[in-house]
Amino acid sequence: RHNKTEKNLQLLCGAVMSADDSVYIADMEGRIIFVNRAFCETYGYSEEEIIGKDSEMLWMGGRGDNTENVFRTGAAGSGWGTGFYHKRKDQSVFPVSLSRSGITDSKGHDVAVVAIARDISERILVEEELRTANNELSERCRQNSGLAVMILEALNKSLAGAQIEQARSIGDDFLTIARIEAGKMRLERDQTDFASLVRREVEQLSAWAVEKDIKLLSFLPDGELEINADYCRIGQAVRNLIKRAIASVRPGGNVTVRVEDTDSQIAVRIEDDGAAITGSEMGHIFERSELTEQRFDREGSELVLGLPIAREMIEMHGGCLWAECGDDRSNAVCFTLPKLRLQAGVHSASVSSRQA
């Protein structure tokens, strides 16, 4: 019986020592009398350093019943569990799940407490990421619901006024935003002359500018400006930005489209002498999250939707878009696009890297 008991104890000791969770045993005065290998690795103490020490030193705020040590954490399923904060030898704090049970002697007297601690830092990080993602998704759903209501109201208003083309444009813009949001927007790239694209958009919008008594000017470099782009989508971005500039200018005003050829990219500047955009509004005019009912009423649904779409299209082509305000009657929307030879060089380098 003695040999059998000794073998069982050896098996038990081996199982505890090889366990992945940290195990420590403390006597009734709280002094640590046993630790396993995982404990030493997790807490940073050697067995010689920790044996005989008060287990209170493992807790962030002293004794385990201190509320400073306790927090709630998501448990398996949909419930909640309790977590605790422990300290390592280097005084760094980390979260653990902890289970404790008493050890009694043959007479039923409590003689020690065994504790099993598991480092749940990674789980807490995942929980926080999931919580953040869930909050973002909820907010996005709320914004999309509000946007859909505003779009439907704008469509009804356009259809009631027999403005079929405007209604079609509003619907197309909303579908574009929905595809971008769902990650289903795909570009059909091809070699495109950007100068001719801008020239075409300016010519098509000239009639609208004349109707509003606005002078629309363009300054383009000689020759072609080749880019690798989706002609329709990048044209949509340019058109939206010019339309926004025309809409913001009073009769008798001016809108100027300037395109410059630099060594590495194409720079575009669309200036207007309309009312200056305020500094607080400047950083938000291209954000989808800023599509509010007030902006729809003030600027018109087609124009409000066009600005976020322009930003998305330009950034999907590797460009950058921003706005600038000058004096009281000056605004400029600027963006850049990489030239075709630069895009080809980046693509070749990417392919070579993957092959290496």
Buried (B, 14 or more C-beta within 10 A) or exposed (E): EEEEEEEEEEEEEEEBBEBEBBBBBBBEEBBBEBBBBBBBEBBBBEEEEBBEBEBBBBBBBEEBEBEEBBEEBBEEEEEEEEBBBBBBBEEEEBBBBBEEEEBEEEEEEEEBBBBBBBBBEEBBEEEEEEEEEEEEEEEEEEBBEEBEEBBEEBBEBBEEEEBEEBBEBBBBBBEBBBEBBEEEBEBEBEEBBBBEBBBBBBEEBBEBBEEBEBBBEBEBEEEBBBBBBBBEBBBBBBBBBBBBBBBBBEEEBBBBBBBBBEEEBBBBBBBBBBBBBEEEEBEBBBEBEBBBEEBBEEBBBBBBBBBBBBBBBBBBBBBEBEBEBEEEEBBBBBBBBBBBEBBBEEEEEEEEEEEE
